[in-house]
Amino acid sequence: MTSSCVGAFGLFTLKPLPPSARLGALATLDSDGNGQLSRAEWASGGRKAAAFDTQDTNRNGILEPAEVRSRRGAARKD
């Protein structure tokens, strides 16, 4: 779905962000572009399994955007 808008510089089209964009800096690890990180995608980036397990709060073997955002917020408070 796209939207068209008129701005100071004329007509432009807004395109939705891909699902992986919700992962922030970790989006580069999302090789299938589904907006989630599997354990294999995490490991392919050279990251440690223990860090994956810490962030996978619902223990389903997949890092979802909410889990990644939650961890980023916790890191800022530390």
Beta strands, then each sheet from edge to edge (+ up, - down):
strand 1: 3-7
strand 2: 10-14
strand 3: 37-38
strand 4: 62-63
sheet 1: 1+ 2-
sheet 2: 3+ 4-
end
